[in-house]
Amino acid sequence: MWRGRWRTTGSALVRVVLVWAVSTLTMLALAGILPDFRLQSDDGDSITQIGLTAAWGAGAFGLLSAVVWPVLVRALLLVPALVLGLLVFFLNGSLLLIALSLIPAWRGEAAPETAVVVAAVMSAVASATSTALAVRDDEAYRRRLYRLADRRRRRLGVPPSGSRGSRTGGAGAAAPGLVFLQLDGVGYEVLRGACVSGLMPTVADWLDRSHRITPWHTDWSSQTGASQLGILHGSNFDVPAFRWYEKDTGEVMVCNRPTSAAELQRRAVARTGDGGLLTLDGASRGNLFSGGADQLALVLSVSARRGRANRSRAGYFAYFSDPANAVRTAVSFVAEVVREIGQSLRARIRGDRPRVARGGLYPLIRAFATVVERDVVVAAVIGDMLAGRAAVYADLVAYDEVAHHSGPRGRDTDRVLARLDRSLALIARVAEHAPREYRIVLLSDHGQSPGETFLARYGLTLKDLVRAGCGLPVSRRAGRTRSGAEARAAVLAALHRPVEEGEEARPGPGSDPVVLASGNLALISFPDVPGRASREHVERAHPALLATLANHPGVGFLLVDGVLLGPGGAVARLDVPGEAEELLSPFGPGAAQAVRRTDAFPHVADIMVNSAYDPDTGAVHAFEEQIGSHGGLGGEQGHPFLMWPTELSEPGEEPVGAEAVHGVLRRWLREADGPQVPLGLRPGRPGPVEDPRPEAADSAILPSVEVPTPDETR
């Protein structure tokens, strides 16, 4: 036993010395390259003295980074996440200046701007060196993961759940845990194509050896809000679209607005009497909704809370508390911004069509989704597995964000898929060292359908078309409808900025119709009409409106008070068997069933508009500025995937609707002998029973510096 401890200690000391030596050489090289950085006194020093000075400075900087940095990040936790990312370089440079001031005889000196560069390079080099050493020494890597897991279990007061040898059997072995990884917006065909082409070798290997896959069918509202609410909470009833107008409150509900997400989650819990899929010993990472989990990071439905009640942003602290993580992510963030600008310019030079504007803040939003959010969520999942949590659900939004502006297929999205595959490989590798066995389930919430936007194709927005059909004045200059991508909301939440507040959140009084876009699905409401407007009322108040919409080449069909209207005067009643199926046959099987379900929602719009769909090309026309869109019927947007390990039972027939997927995932949790069971209600009180265990309040998010990650700056 003592021999093993001495060997472990010796190996750790060797790695520390090697990292120190590399940092010293890096500092010497930078001192020779940068004019405003020196490591010698004014009178000059010998080579030996300069080397000792560099070693002193590198050691002081490393010690300050290890001791002071976590304290600084915790003190700055209330600073918006993006601002904290930008402060990384400044804080690192400040630590280097302090380290140089500790060198005897004031031999070290650097200009402030030079100190920022030196600190960034040294942190990156130290991180790369420690990562390389960990990769080369598998035993040291495994022992470190065990120590981290044991340390967390001791802090939580949880008895050991078994060594690696006890994971597969024995009376004391922990039940297998489940990790649900949602690849946002990745459709079934896109995933299969990425595996065949070699873009995602990790996923392809799983399909060959250990996993099975099936598509599933979304509801009419094929978007993250409806799908994830149904998957995590078992009900997406009365979610007709990504955004909709509620006449009883006079407000516009938007799935990616924190206040709306919190209200939707409250309604789902009240309807099901169940806290959600992750209520006991679960973790929710990067999602719109919590799923009932106590362990949260980047969860939108709780991001509107103030003070200690909002634990969602703790994921930023856990990740950025390590300076190497912070520098690596900050550098990758800048690289992604440059990459997006370059890709946008090339697309413009080539004259790619379709194309949407990709300027303004979009490069920053894309970098947040593809770098910051990915890194923080992956680090959180790693921490959950090392803590031995029973169920984890995480959303990786990178592909969805890029596909909206670059299209579902192409070089831009191919690179994103390849980087997502590397993240999955990292998670799978950590799972091998976790204190319990983990089964990894991959799924998506919807797909993406390509196509030119309605505005680009026809020169006007749907809102302009509606106003013209109502005889109202139309602006000569067509306005653009803001994209509703999830990443934009995540950025605004991180910056403590409201999402679509003001006039868009609460339209003013009057008879003008409220027109809201959700991908290739649009909703038209008349605020001055109590309840749902009948077809007769709409035709009487606006005689030309329905015919104008139904016969427009960019519109596939309308739903008005239980009646479908299509091109050429086609009419089908939902309550007449076969009529809706015939009119909606181009949109595929199950379309009529999805429309009937939405028609029964209390907050369905007066007029629901689905864009035209070309079955030959799979193209739709988004009513907002997206050339890869989802939200309605038509094409691959309605065919996400579900991929599960063979140890779990078959889902059966292809699931239809997000609520059916929830049922499958809950069954798999029961099969794993996990603690996820429907919550009972307190006698005489509504709402779910809370988790009484004291350890539920402790976070278990591990900074990913403890596990090697690929460099995304190249």
N, C-alpha and C positions, 0 to 999 in steps of 0.2 A: 504493500500500500504506500509506504513512504517512498519507495523507489519510483512509483508512478507519479506521486505528487512532485518529487524533485524533477522528474523528466518534464512534466507539464510546466513547472515554473521555469526550468531552463529554456524550454522552447519559447515561452512567452518573452523571456529576457532577450533571447536571440532576435526575435522579431522586432522588439522595441529598439534594439541597437541598430538593426539593419535599416529600419525606417528613419531613425535619427541620422544615420550616416548618409542616406540618400537625401534627406532634407538639408544636411550640411553642404553636400556637394551642389545641390540646387541653389542654395543661397550664395555659394561662392561663384557659381556660373552667372547668376543674375547680377552680382556685384561687378563682375567683369563686363557685362553687357550694358547695363543701365547706367547712364551718366550721373544720375542723382541718387545713387545708392552706393555707399562705401562701408567697408569693414576694417578700416585702419585709422590710426590717429593722424593728426596733421603732419607729424614728423616722419611718418612712414613706419611700417612694421615689416618684420620678416615674414616669410611664407608660413612658418610655423605659427607665429602670433595671429596671422590672418585666419589660418585654419582653426585655431582655438576660438577665435572670436566668432567665426561662423558656427562652430559647434555650440558655443554658448547661446548665440542668438536663436539657432534652430531649436535647441532644447527648451529655452524659455518660451518661444512661440508655441511649441507643441504642448507644454504644460499649461500655459494660459488658455489655449484652445480647449483642452480637456476639462479644465476646472471652471474657468470664467464664462465660457460660451453658453453652456446650458442655463446659467443664471441670467445672462443677458437676454436670451430668447424668452425665458419665462417672464421676465419683467416686461418684455415687449409683446406679450401674447395678445393684448388688446389692440395692437396696431394692425390695421388691415393686412391681410396675407400678402397681397401683391406688393404693398409698401415694404413689408418685412423682407420680401425677396430682394427688393432693390437696395435695402440697407445692409444686405449681407456683405457686399464688397467693402462698404465704409466701415462696418464693425470689424471685419477681418483686418483691414488696414490699420485700424486703431490699435488692435491687439499687437500687431507687428511693431508699431511705433513704441508701445510700452515695453515689448520684449527687447528692442534695441536699446532703450534707455537703461535697461538693467545690465548691459554689458559694461564691465569695468573700464575705467579711463575714457568713457564716452567714445569708444572706437566705432560704434555703429551709428549710422545716420542715413536718413532717407527723406526725400520730399514726400508730402502727404499723398499726392497722386501716384508717386512711384511705389509707396508702401502698399497701396491698394493692389497694384499689379503683382508685386512680390508675394503678398499674402495669398492672393488667388492662385498663383502658380504653385506655391509651396503646399497649399492645402490639397490641390488636385494631385500633385506628385505623391504626397504622403498617402492619400486615399488609394491611388493606383498601386503603390508599392504594397500596402497592407492587403489589398485585394488579391494581388498576384501571389503573395505569400500564403494567403488562406486557400487559394485555389490549388497551389502546389502541395499543401499539407492537408490532405483530407482528414486525417485523424485530429489534427489541431482544430480544423474547422468544425468537425462533429462535436468535439469536447466543448468548444465554445458555445455552440447552440444548446447543448445540454445544460451548461452552467447558467445560461440566460433563462432557460425554461424553469430550472430548479429555483433560481433566485426569485422569479415571479410567483411561483407556487408558494414559496415560503412567505413572501410578503402578503399573499392573499390568504394564508392560513389553510391552503388546500393540501390534503395529503397527496403524496406522489402518486401519479396515475400509472406508474409502471415504466420500466426502462424499455429500451428498444426491443429487448428480448421478450418482454411481457405484453407487447402491443398486439400480438397475434393470438393470444390465448391465455388461459389461466383464470382463476377466480377473481384475481385482483385487476385484470386487464380492463382498461377503459374502453367504453363503447366507441366505435368509429365516429369521428366527426364528419360534418359535411361542409364543404366550401362551395358556394354558388357564385360563379364569376359571370357577370353579365357583360357581354361584348355589345355595347349599345349600337343599334342600327345595322349590325352585320346580319344580312339575310342568309337563308339556308344555302342558296345557290352560290352566293359570294364566298361563304366559308368552304364549301366543297371545292370550288374553283381554286381558292388560295391553297388548299391542301394538295391538290393535283399539280399545281404549278410550282410547288416548292416554297411558296412564300411563308407558310406556316408549318415547318417541319415538326414542331412539337405536337401540334394538334393532329397532324397526319399520323404520327407515330402512335398517339393514343387511339385513333380510330383503327389502326392496324392491330393493336395489341390488346387494348383494355376497355374501349368505349364503344358505344353505339350512338346513332344520331337519327333524329326524325324532325321533319318540319312541323310546325303547329300554326294554327290560323288565328290571327288577331281578331279583335272586335272591329266594328266599323271605324272607330277611332283608333287608328294604328299609330299610336305615339306613346312615349315613355310614361306620361302621366297616367293614362288609362291602364296600360299594360302593367306597370310596376305596382300601381295601387292594387290591382287584382292579384298579382303574383304574391306580394308581400302581405296583404291584408285580407285576401279572399273575397273582395267585393270591389268592383268598379261601377256599381250601379249609379246612374245619373251623372256619368261623366261623358257627355256627348261629343266632346272634342278637346283640343288642346286649350282653347279659350272659348268662353261662351258668356252670354248675358243672362243674368237672373233677374226676372222682372220683380220678384217679391222683395228683393233688397236693392235693386237698381245698380248692382255692381257687376263688373266683368270678372269672372273667375279665370285665372291663368295658372296652368299646372305648375309652371316654374316660378311662380311668385311665392315667397315663403309663407305669407299669410294664407294664400289659397291652398297651398300644399298642406298646411296645418289643419285647415278646415276640412279638406277632403279626407285626410287621415282620421279626423274625429268622426266624420260621418260613417266611414267604413267600419270603424271599431264599434260604433253604436249599432250599425245594421247587423253585424255578425256576432256581437257579444264576445269577441275574441281579440286579444291584443295584437296578434299577428304571428307570422311565421317564426320570428326570432325572439319570442317573448322571454324564454328562459335560457340563460347562458348563451345568448346570441349577440352578434355584432353586425352593425349596418354601416357600410363604408361607401361614401360617394353617391348615395341614393337620394331620390326625391323624398322618400318616406322612410320611417324608422323600422317598420316591420315589427314594432314592439320591443326592439332591442334596447338594452341599457347602455351598451358600448357603442358610441356614435363617433363618426368622423365625417365631416363634409356632408351632412344630411340636411337637405333644404328645409324640411318641415319644422325643424327646431332652430334654424338659423335666425329666425326673427325674434327669438327670445333674447332678453337682455340679462346680463349678470351671470351668476353661477348656474342658472337654469340652462344656459346654452353651453353644452359640453361638446358640441359638434366641432368647434374650431380647435379643440385640443389636439387634433391630428396634426395641425400645423406645428405646434410646439414639439410634439414627439419626433417629427421628421427634421425640422430645422434646428433642433437643439444640438445637432452635430454639425460642426462647421464644414466638414468635407461634403456632407449631404447638401448643405446650403449652397456651397460654391458650385458643386457639380450640377445641381438643378438650375442655378442661376445662369451658368454658362450654357447649359443645354437650352434654357429658355431663350437666351439671345440667339443661339444658333437656329432655333426653330423659327424665330421671327425673321431672320435673314433668309432661311429656306423658303418660307411662305412668300416673301417679297419676290424672291427669284423665280419661284414657280408661277406666281401671278404674272410677272413680266413676260416669261416665256410663253404662257398661254395667250397673252395679248398679242405678242409678236407673231405667233403661229396662226392667230385668228381663230382660235378654238371656238366652236359653237356646240351646245349652248354655253354661255358664260354669264356670270353675275359679278357685280362689283366686289372686290376683295380688299379695298383700301380702308382708310380710317383706323378704327381700333381692332379690326378683325385680326390682323397678324398677332396682336397681343392676346386676344381671346383664344385663338387657335393654339398658341404656345402654352397658355394656361391649361387648356384641355389635354393637350398631347404630352406635356412635360410635367407641370406642377401637380395637377390633379392625379395623373397616372402615378407619379412617384410617391405621393402621399398615401394614396389608396393602397398601392402595392405594399408599402412599408407597414401600413395598418394591418393588412391581411396577414403578413408575416408575423407580426406581433401577436395576432389572435391565435395563430396556429401554435406558436411557441408557448402561449399561455394555456393551450389545450381547450379552447372554447368549443362548444358542441356544434354551433352553426354560425356560419359567416356568409353574408350576402354583400357583394361589392359590385359596383358599376364602373366600367371603364368606358368613358365617353369619347375617346380620341377619334375613332373611325367615324362616328356619327357627325361630329363637328366638321371634319374635313370633307366628308362626302356631300354635305349640304352645299358647299361652295365649289368643290372640284368635281363632283359627280361620283356615283357609287363605284365606278370602275375607272382605273387609270393609274399612272405612276404615283400620283400624290397619295392615293388611298392604299396602294400596294406597300409603300414604305411604312405607313401607319400599321397595317396588318402585320408586317414583319416585326416591328418593334413590340406590338402586343404579344406576338408569339414568344418573344424573348422574355417578356414579363411573366407569361404563363410558365415558361421553363424554370424561371427563378422560383416561383411559388411552388412548383412541383418538387424542386430540389429541397427546399426548406421542409416541405411536408414529410420527406423521408427522415428528418431528424426531429420531428415534433414529438411531444410526449404521448401522443395517441395517434392511431392510424387516421388518415384523412382520405375521404373520397371526394374528388373534385368533379363538380357538375358545371358544364358550360351551357349557357343559354343566351338568347337575345330577346329583346322586347318587341322588335319589329324589324323590318328590312328597309330598303330604300328603293324608290322607283325613280329612274332618270326622266329627264324631259325639260324642255324649254319652259320658262315661266309664262304664266298667263299674260303678264304685262309685256314681256319681250315678244311673244308670239302675235298678240292682237293689238298692242299699242295702247291699252287702257287697263286699269285695275278692275276687279270685280265690283268694287265699291262704286266706281264711276258708271259701270254698266247698270248697277241697281238704281242709282240716282237717275240715270237717263230713263230707265223703265218706269220710274215713279214720277217722271215729269219734273224733277228737281234740277237746279243748275249744276253743271259739271265743270270742274276746274279744267282750264285749257292745258295745264301741265300735269301729266299723270304722276301721282305720288307713288312712293314705294312703300310696301308693307314690310315692317321690320321682321327679320327672321326670329323665330321662336326657339332657337337651338338651346339645349340645356346648358351648354358651357357659358353662354352669356349670363344666364341667371346665376351660375356658380361664381362667376367673376364679380358680379354686382353684390352678391351676398358676402363674398370675401372682403369687399371694400365697404361693407355696411351701407350700400346704396340701395334704395328701393327699386323694385322691378315694375316698370310700366305703371307707375302711379299717375295721379292727376286725371286728365280728361279720359284717357284710355281705360282707367280703372273704374270710373264712375261717369258715364256719359251724361251730358246735361239734359234738362227737360226739353220736350218737343216731340214732334211727330216724325222727324227724320229717322229713317231706318238705321239700326246699328248693324254694321257689316264687319264680321270678324273672320280672319283667315286662320286655318290650321292645316298647313301643307296644302294638299289638293282638295281639302274639304273646307267649305265656308258656311257660316251661319248668319242668317238674316233675321233680326228681331225688330218688332215695332213696339217701342216702349209705351206708347199711348194706348195700346190694346191690352186689356186685362186678360190674363191667361194666354192660352195658345190660340193664335188667330186661325180661323177656319179658311178653307180655300175660297168659299163664297165671299167672306169679308175681304180677303186680299184682292180678289178680282173686282169687287165693287169699289174698293178704295183706290186701287191701282190697276186699271184694266189691262195695261200693256205689259206689266211686270213679268208675270209668269211665262207668257209666250216669248217675251224677249230673252229670258234666261234659258228656257227649255230648248229653244231653237238656235242658240248660239253654238258655233262649232267647237268652242272650248269647254262646253258643259256636257257632262255625261247624262245626268239625271237630277231631278229635284224631288224632295220629300216635303209634302205640304199636307198636314192634318191627316196622315194615314193614307195618302194617295201619292203614287209615283208619277212624275211627268217626264217624258223623254222627248227626243227629237221627232219632228214630223207629226206632232200631236199625239204621240203614244201616251196612254194612260193605263195605270194598273193599280188596283186597290190591294192593300196589304192583307185585308181580311178575306180576299177571294183566292182560294187555292190555285196555285199555278201561274197567276197573272204576274206577280212580282218576279218569280223565277224566270219567266220568259223575257221580261224587259231587262233584267239584270244579268242575263246569261253571259254577255261579254266579260263581266267582272269575275266570273268563276263560280264554282260551287260554294254554297254557304253565304253568298252575298245577300240574298233575300232574308235569310235568318238573322244576319247581323243587323240589317236595316230594321226589321221588325222589333228586335230587342231595343234598339235606340229609340224607335218611335214611341215606346212605352215610358220613356224617362220623363219625370216631371219637368225638367228644365230643357227639353229638346227645343230647338229654335223654331220660330214660325215657319221658316223656309230653310231646309238643309240642301246645300248645293255640292255635288261631287263633280270633279272635273271630268273631262273626256279621257278615255283610256284606249290606247292602241294595242290590241293583243299581239300584233306582229312584232312590234318594237319594244313593248313593255313601257312605253312612255306615258306620262301624265303631265298635267300643267299645274304647277303649284301656284296658289294665289298669294304666296309670299316669295321673297327673293331667294329661292333655293333651286338648284338644278339637280339635286338629289333630295327627294322629299318623301314624306310619309305623313299620315294623318287621316287618310280616307281609304277608299277602295281602289284597286287597280294595280296589278303587277306585283313585284317582289316585296313591296312594303308590307304586305299582309302575310308574308311567309317567313317568319323568324325560325330559329332552330332550337332544339333541346338535345343536349348531348350528355350521356350519363355513363358511369362505369358499369361493367357487366355484373358486378356484385349486387346491384340494385335491380328491382323488378322492372319489367317492360312497362312503359306508359300505357300500352294498349293501343287503341286507334289514335290517329293524330289528334292531339288536344285541340279543341275549338274554344277560343276565348282565354283570356288571362286567368279567369277564375278556375278553369279546368287545370291549368298549369299549377296553380296554387295547390289544388288537390293532389296532384302527382308529387310535388315537392314535400308536402306534409306526409304523404304515405312513405316516402323515402326516409324521412326523419324518424318515423315510427319503426321502419325496418332496421334502422341503425341503432335502435334501442335508445334514441336520444330523448331528452326531456320535453320535446315539443309536443304538447297536447293542447286541445282547446281549453282556454281558461274558463273556469267557472265564475259566475257572478257573485259578488258579495250579497248576502241575504238583505233584501230591502234596498240595495244600492245599485245603480247602473255602473257599467264600466268594468274593465278587467281587474283581476286581482294582481297586485304588484308583486314582483319578485322579492321575497323577504330576506334573501341572503345578504349578509353584510359585504361580501366581496363584489356584489354587483355594481357598486359605486366606484370601483377602482378601474382605471384605464389600463389597458395592456397593449399599447401600441409601441412597436419596436422600431427605432430608427434603422433604416435599411443599410446604414454603414456597416452593420454587423454581418451583412451578407453581400457577396460580390455582385455588382450589377454592371451591365455593359455600358461602355461610354457612348453616349448618344450625340456627341459634339461633332463627330466626323461626318 
